[in-house]
Amino acid sequence: MDDSRGALPAGLGIQSLTDSASLLEAAELYARVFRYQPKDFSLNPNLLSALAKNGGSTVGVYADATGQAPRRLVGFAYGFAGRDREGLDFHYSQAAVVDPALQGAGVGRALKLAQREVALAWGQHTMRWTFDPLLARNAHFNFNSLGAVGAAHERDYYGRPGTDRLVVDWRLDAGAGLGAAGAARAAATRALTPHGLGTTEWGLATPATEPEALGGFWIAIPSSVVAGDANDAERAALRQRLADTLDTMFRNGNVLLSCSRVSDDPSTAAYLAVPASALQEQS
């Protein structure tokens, strides 16, 4: 792969992981970043190798990639071929992890772009993944930076409480299937900055009055929740409120198009949910 993809800083390089040693290093990084115990939710290097040979991806970012020092894996992502109940084939990105010392340095974006190359090489034109709907930073990256959309909400995605997830669809073809006019309109809508929302609106939907908002709704969430925060009673109540709102939004035919920090309340961010039909009309 071309190391320049994803605008990595000097000294970092990206490649597909294929040998046993690199896959074992990836599994160890995965457990360390997510703070998993050795036997809890661990990755099997043999499984990763099999996935990579059968429609999947195993990609990593290395530090000290210039040959001046031993290489060190600082980012890793893996995925596999999937198909939904409607028969859509896609590349499912199960996880992407970045060493905390390099988060915000473009490693995550490079990993997703590398997975995109792998998916296209397998003939997969959509990538799908999930994330915690309370993680505003992840949401902004997925929607505003990559141009993906929130397509569904799944409660207890991993079969245990506290694992509600948003399902993200990322079209890997130019224009995301919207055509030039539709893509331009989607970009203008994503550029909107929410305002007038605060902590009292967390988890609730508020009609968006901006003309570019396509008749959608702002859904307020905290701007600074991080993965692994304690699920206390207040957080559990927020999760329930947000889950109810998201279920209603998707049931009524909306998708999530963006997530941005509220201009007049830095403690709050907001999703923008818009009718899927408003985008489809631009095809």
RODO-2510 file (C-alpha; in nm, 4 decimals, decimal comma):
residues 283
     n   res          X          Y          Z
     1     m     0,0000     0,0000     0,0000
     2     d     0,1028     0,3582    -0,0586
     3     d     0,2265     0,4995     0,2726
     4     s     0,1125     0,8499     0,1728
     5     r    -0,2541     0,7568     0,1920
     6     g    -0,4292     0,9034     0,4935
     7     a    -0,1739     1,1879     0,5371
     8     l     0,0270     1,0117     0,8071
     9     p     0,2992     1,2070     0,9886
    10     a     0,6622     1,1360     0,9062
    11     g     0,7886     0,8147     1,0575
    12     l     0,4552     0,6330     1,0318
    13     g     0,3726     0,3769     0,7666
    14     i     0,0703     0,1610     0,6908
    15     q     0,0510    -0,1897     0,5523
    16     s    -0,1588    -0,5039     0,5459
    17     l    -0,0732    -0,7467     0,8250
    18     t    -0,0217    -1,1028     0,7069
    19     d     0,2425    -1,2832     0,9133
    20     s     0,1834    -1,4441     1,2517
    21     a     0,4077    -1,2049     1,4458
    22     s     0,2360    -0,8897     1,3200
    23     l    -0,1109    -1,0356     1,3814
    24     l    -0,0128    -1,1304     1,7361
    25     e     0,1166    -0,7757     1,7893
    26     a    -0,2160    -0,6451     1,6578
    27     a    -0,4099    -0,8628     1,9008
    28     e    -0,1968    -0,7347     2,1897
    29     l    -0,2491    -0,3698     2,0868
    30     y    -0,6237    -0,4316     2,0638
    31     a    -0,6357    -0,5732     2,4180
    32     r    -0,4164    -0,2946     2,5573
    33     v    -0,6066    -0,0008     2,4060
    34     f    -0,9470    -0,1397     2,5047
    35     r    -0,8095    -0,2491     2,8462
    36     y    -0,9311    -0,6035     2,8026
    37     q    -0,7985    -0,8735     3,0317
    38     p    -0,5984    -1,1486     2,8557
    39     k    -0,8972    -1,3815     2,8158
    40     d    -1,1734    -1,1208     2,7816
    41     f    -1,2774    -1,0417     2,4224
    42     s    -0,9315    -1,1273     2,2936
    43     l    -0,8408    -1,1680     1,9265
    44     n    -0,7157    -1,4912     1,7747
    45     p    -0,4303    -1,4290     1,5257
    46     n    -0,5293    -1,7432     1,3324
    47     l    -0,8807    -1,6031     1,2893
    48     l    -0,7409    -1,2692     1,1708
    49     s    -0,5264    -1,4476     0,9126
    50     a    -0,8258    -1,6462     0,7870
    51     l    -1,0377    -1,3305     0,7610
    52     a    -0,7710    -1,1545     0,5566
    53     k    -0,7620    -1,4452     0,3111
    54     n    -1,1397    -1,4619     0,2723
    55     g    -1,2787    -1,1166     0,2031
    56     g    -1,1519    -0,9435     0,5147
    57     s    -0,8954    -0,6823     0,6165
    58     t    -0,6122    -0,6681     0,8687
    59     v    -0,4243    -0,3374     0,8387
    60     g    -0,1784    -0,1686     1,0703
    61     v     0,0108     0,1562     1,1166
    62     y     0,3709     0,1346     1,2332
    63     a     0,5856     0,3945     1,4032
    64     d     0,9549     0,4197     1,3157
    65     a     0,8717     0,2986     0,9672
    66     t     1,1780     0,4679     0,8157
    67     g     1,4140     0,1887     0,9160
    68     q     1,6017     0,3934     1,1779
    69     a     1,4583     0,1982     1,4729
    70     p     1,2554    -0,1189     1,5407
    71     r     0,9024    -0,0814     1,4125
    72     r     0,6180    -0,0530     1,6628
    73     l     0,2521    -0,1125     1,5811
    74     v     0,0494     0,1953     1,6849
    75     g    -0,2754     0,1397     1,4969
    76     f    -0,4740    -0,1617     1,3826
    77     a    -0,8060    -0,2291     1,2110
    78     y    -0,9732    -0,5447     1,0949
    79     g    -1,2928    -0,6408     0,9179
    80     f    -1,4632    -0,9090     0,7141
    81     a    -1,7109    -0,9639     0,4333
    82     g    -2,0745    -0,9272     0,5379
    83     r    -2,4245    -0,9446     0,3928
    84     d    -2,7435    -0,8051     0,5453
    85     r    -3,0972    -0,9448     0,5357
    86     e    -3,1734    -0,7411     0,2230
    87     g    -2,8855    -0,9042     0,0373
    88     l    -2,6478    -0,6061     0,0425
    89     d    -2,2828    -0,7139     0,0419
    90     f    -2,0461    -0,4946     0,2404
    91     h    -1,7151    -0,4879     0,4251
    92     y    -1,7781    -0,4950     0,7985
    93     s    -1,5120    -0,3090     0,9978
    94     q    -1,5233    -0,4723     1,3389
    95     a    -1,2666    -0,2549     1,5163
    96     a    -1,0030     0,0132     1,4743
    97     v    -0,7648     0,0904     1,7604
    98     v    -0,4980     0,3586     1,7933
    99     d    -0,2244     0,3900     2,0536
   100     p    -0,3395     0,6677     2,2933
   101     a    -0,0153     0,8587     2,2312
   102     l    -0,1065     0,9005     1,8629
   103     q    -0,4802     0,9559     1,8787
   104     g    -0,5751     1,2642     1,6787
   105     a    -0,2690     1,2304     1,4526
   106     g    -0,4533     1,0925     1,1503
   107     v    -0,3901     0,7250     1,2260
   108     g    -0,7601     0,6358     1,2466
   109     r    -0,8334     0,7962     0,9128
   110     a    -0,5394     0,6164     0,7521
   111     l    -0,6699     0,2852     0,8846
   112     k    -1,0173     0,3434     0,7408
   113     l    -0,8726     0,4450     0,4024
   114     a    -0,6546     0,1344     0,4018
   115     q    -0,9592    -0,0795     0,4772
   116     r    -1,1366     0,0959     0,1917
   117     e    -0,8629    -0,0170    -0,0477
   118     v    -0,8922    -0,3738     0,0738
   119     a    -1,2719    -0,3705     0,0470
   120     l    -1,2661    -0,2361    -0,3083
   121     a    -1,0087    -0,4985    -0,4046
   122     w    -1,2552    -0,7654    -0,2850
   123     g    -1,5351    -0,6012    -0,4873
   124     q    -1,7110    -0,4568    -0,1818
   125     h    -1,8503    -0,1058    -0,2395
   126     t    -1,9947    -0,0301     0,1043
   127     m    -1,8277    -0,0429     0,4442
   128     r    -2,0255    -0,0836     0,7630
   129     w    -1,9333    -0,0557     1,1300
   130     t    -2,0864     0,0415     1,4646
   131     f    -2,0006     0,2807     1,7460
   132     d    -2,1356     0,3985     2,0797
   133     p    -2,3909     0,6753     2,0049
   134     l    -2,2696     0,8775     2,3053
   135     l    -1,9215     0,9231     2,1555
   136     a    -1,9512     1,2590     1,9798
   137     r    -1,5898     1,2622     1,8636
   138     n    -1,6308     0,9261     1,6892
   139     a    -1,9576     1,0450     1,5367
   140     h    -1,7992     1,3628     1,3985
   141     f    -1,5178     1,1606     1,2420
   142     n    -1,7553     0,9049     1,0891
   143     f    -2,0050     1,1525     0,9466
   144     n    -1,8342     1,4876     0,8950
   145     s    -1,4835     1,3670     0,8101
   146     l    -1,5462     1,0423     0,6225
   147     g    -1,8898     1,1263     0,4829
   148     a    -2,0630     0,8131     0,6157
   149     v    -2,4236     0,8096     0,7398
   150     g    -2,5923     0,6636     1,0467
   151     a    -2,8255     0,4017     0,9016
   152     a    -2,9703     0,2197     1,2044
   153     h    -2,9691     0,1893     1,5821
   154     e    -2,9241    -0,1457     1,7580
   155     r    -2,9934    -0,1931     2,1274
   156     d    -2,7587    -0,4232     2,3225
   157     y    -2,5653    -0,4926     2,0033
   158     y    -2,3231    -0,7285     2,1789
   159     g    -2,5929    -0,9016     2,3820
   160     r    -2,5238    -0,7212     2,7088
   161     p    -2,6496    -0,3966     2,8648
   162     g    -2,4668    -0,0756     2,7797
   163     t    -2,3741    -0,1879     2,4263
   164     d    -2,6275     0,0105     2,2228
   165     r    -2,4679     0,0947     1,8876
   166     l    -2,5250     0,3138     1,5841
   167     v    -2,4773     0,1320     1,2551
   168     v    -2,2725     0,3328     1,0044
   169     d    -2,2805     0,2896     0,6272
   170     w    -1,9969     0,4355     0,4182
   171     r    -2,0305     0,4255     0,0411
   172     l    -1,6841     0,3692    -0,1002
   173     d    -1,7591     0,5010    -0,4494
   174     a    -1,7095     0,8650    -0,5459
   175     g    -2,0119     1,0826    -0,4695
   176     a    -2,1631     0,8272    -0,2296
   177     g    -2,4250     0,7438    -0,4934
   178     l    -2,5922     1,0843    -0,4665
   179     g    -2,4841     1,2442    -0,7927
   180     a    -2,3081     1,5809    -0,8055
   181     a    -2,6074     1,7892    -0,6913
   182     g    -2,6969     1,5525    -0,4092
   183     a    -2,3380     1,5294    -0,2875
   184     a    -2,3115     1,9092    -0,2799
   185     r    -2,6343     1,9396    -0,0846
   186     a    -2,5242     1,6744     0,1638
   187     a    -2,1947     1,8597     0,2127
   188     a    -2,3780     2,1873     0,2803
   189     t    -2,6028     2,0145     0,5319
   190     r    -2,3065     1,8547     0,7100
   191     a    -2,1454     2,1989     0,7425
   192     l    -2,4305     2,3303     0,9602
   193     t    -2,3399     2,4202     1,3192
   194     p    -2,6096     2,3557     1,5804
   195     h    -2,6960     2,6263     1,8334
   196     g    -2,9405     2,6883     2,1156
   197     l    -2,9062     2,3369     2,2593
   198     g    -2,7706     2,2420     2,6006
   199     t    -2,7713     1,9804     2,8724
   200     t    -3,1499     1,9887     2,9129
   201     e    -3,1852     1,8648     2,5527
   202     w    -2,9421     1,5724     2,5846
   203     g    -3,0996     1,2647     2,4285
   204     l    -3,3935     1,4544     2,2808
   205     a    -3,4843     1,5602     1,9252
   206     t    -3,5362     1,9273     1,8373
   207     p    -3,6650     2,0373     1,4921
   208     a    -3,3898     2,1977     1,2841
   209     t    -3,5043     2,5323     1,1453
   210     e    -3,2136     2,5926     0,9047
   211     p    -3,3208     2,5696     0,5371
   212     e    -3,0201     2,3469     0,4607
   213     a    -3,1269     2,0980     0,7304
   214     l    -3,3700     1,9249     0,4907
   215     g    -3,6519     1,9296     0,7468
   216     g    -3,4469     1,7281     0,9930
   217     f    -3,3898     1,7198     1,3683
   218     w    -3,1004     1,7977     1,6006
   219     i    -3,0355     1,5305     1,8649
   220     a    -2,8228     1,6653     2,1496
   221     i    -2,5601     1,4558     2,3311
   222     p    -2,2643     1,5348     2,5594
   223     s    -1,9594     1,6508     2,3647
   224     s    -1,6959     1,4907     2,5855
   225     v    -1,8052     1,1403     2,6848
   226     v    -1,5214     0,8942     2,6331
   227     a    -1,5322     0,5180     2,5837
   228     g    -1,5189     0,3283     2,9112
   229     d    -1,6821     0,5968     3,1266
   230     a    -1,8778     0,4538     3,4186
   231     n    -2,2412     0,3716     3,3414
   232     d    -2,3934     0,5347     3,6486
   233     a    -2,7666     0,5923     3,6927
   234     e    -2,7586     0,9332     3,5223
   235     r    -2,5666     0,7949     3,2253
   236     a    -2,8032     0,4969     3,2019
   237     a    -3,1025     0,7310     3,1923
   238     l    -2,9392     0,9345     2,9165
   239     r    -2,8672     0,6193     2,7167
   240     q    -3,2301     0,5119     2,7453
   241     r    -3,3584     0,8544     2,6404
   242     l    -3,1191     0,8671     2,3448
   243     a    -3,2051     0,5108     2,2404
   244     d    -3,5770     0,5945     2,2351
   245     t    -3,5110     0,9050     2,0255
   246     l    -3,2864     0,7251     1,7776
   247     d    -3,5332     0,4384     1,7389
   248     t    -3,8049     0,6912     1,6530
   249     m    -3,5820     0,8755     1,4064
   250     f    -3,4901     0,5619     1,2132
   251     r    -3,8417     0,4210     1,2282
   252     n    -3,9633     0,7429     1,0621
   253     g    -3,7193     0,7071     0,7729
   254     n    -3,4330     0,9332     0,8811
   255     v    -3,0563     0,8870     0,8650
   256     l    -2,7860     1,0636     1,0652
   257     l    -2,5800     1,2933     0,8456
   258     s    -2,3529     1,4828     1,0856
   259     c    -2,2492     1,5408     1,4453
   260     s    -2,1047     1,8785     1,5490
   261     r    -2,0343     2,0701     1,8673
   262     v    -2,3045     2,3239     1,9622
   263     s    -2,1729     2,6750     1,8953
   264     d    -2,2975     2,8331     2,2202
   265     d    -2,2535     2,5371     2,4592
   266     p    -1,9181     2,3542     2,4372
   267     s    -2,0471     2,0780     2,6660
   268     t    -2,2992     1,9718     2,4018
   269     a    -2,2826     1,8248     2,0530
   270     a    -2,5712     1,7317     1,8265
   271     y    -2,6505     1,4813     1,5566
   272     l    -2,8441     1,5996     1,2544
   273     a    -3,1085     1,3469     1,1476
   274     v    -3,2564     1,4085     0,8011
   275     p    -3,5100     1,2190     0,5893
   276     a    -3,3320     0,9592     0,3782
   277     s    -3,5699     1,0501     0,0939
   278     a    -3,4360     1,4070     0,0893
   279     l    -3,0950     1,2700    -0,0088
   280     q    -3,2275     1,0108    -0,2499
   281     e    -3,4154     1,2786    -0,4405
   282     q    -3,0804     1,4262    -0,5360
   283     s    -2,9683     1,1125    -0,7270
***
